[in-house]
């Protein structure tokens, strides 16, 4: 018996494969041709395997990341899509070369695996030793209990095991508060108990980014639990951390932009974006190679079918997303004079789970337009639009610039536990679901490129009102980006 999903695919294939009925509007017919093509054999999955297995993890500034830029340019150009590199500046280079730790006491010594948190500082040659203290869950109460013992110590923070994407956003919010308390207490550094099953290591940015002045680590869960049991049993422990980094000042990186120029409204722009960079413990399949390969294939199939959009479609592969969404921020500065003519900017960044709808950024007129664009793929739904603004991916700077923006809302599938982790590998991505997502993205892109409607760009005052009337300010603070908005460095002037 075929699975329900396979039955759906076969049904769609039969329904979409025949030529459109005579008299059907050409835009609708083109959309159906485009959607149907992803049910056949396209290079989508081969591209994803090439990006992950051959190039691997792609931390911005690394040799692998530089190779991925050329790889993406070549994929667009081989498909006949004009493509270019666009430069932007990252404020600091940060790459881990090695990270080690040893926990020792009167009658114990062991070396759990650790990963440096992005923007951790390096340690002196030979390592840095300090008392290891139990910081509980890092709450205010826990820090009150620690008192002066936190000063000059490495603080071991207990975490809950991460099981889904809600846990992930909770983890981000909690880390910002924990680190603020630790820095205020004069801690030498923070060591997080790994929250992932199977002792997977992963990377989370230090909440203050490149302004950080301390060594910061994630320790494999079992090793951290062992240290925590010893501490709670009364043992006095020392942690010796050895962190070797490749670091440096501001440097230039590049986004990759593939473009299909519009015919009747070429100055109006629809942006479809996914980030090319990843962290480097795994090979970045879920975050975010799958969506990079998907966007390249959507552009490729439009070109192959000879489809000519009314508006210009830009397929943007961002860099520097993991460090603070710097590539898309750079784009909004480079293209500042064009932003009034940007119709929508969409971001795809939650792995390979089924697209269930879109976050529409607190723009009440936008959900109906998304519904209309997705009409050719309604059989892949239901699709539900959530009209809330969210922070954490490359829609963000478009939102601050007042441009209508979308983020694909996806079933979490395997995304949360493998996020930024050693386990983010090709086998975590469902190939069939990725193809169905490509059909959904193609319908969305084509729909916005063809429809007459265009939402006006918001003023800074309107964006500020959105921040004030939602939880957007709290989200921005947890991602260390609110200050840049408040001081006028980031967003619409």
Beta strands, then each sheet from edge to edge (+ up, - down):
strand 1: 82-90
strand 2: 93-104
strand 3: 109-110
strand 4: 114-116
strand 5: 128-134
strand 6: 154-157
strand 7: 189-193
strand 8: 215-219
strand 9: 237-248
strand 10: 251-260
strand 11: 265-275
strand 12: 311-318
strand 13: 342-347
strand 14: 355-359
strand 15: 405-410
sheet 1: 1+ 10- 12+ 11+ 13+ 15+ 14-
sheet 2: 3+ 2- 9+ 5- 6- 7- 8- 4+
end
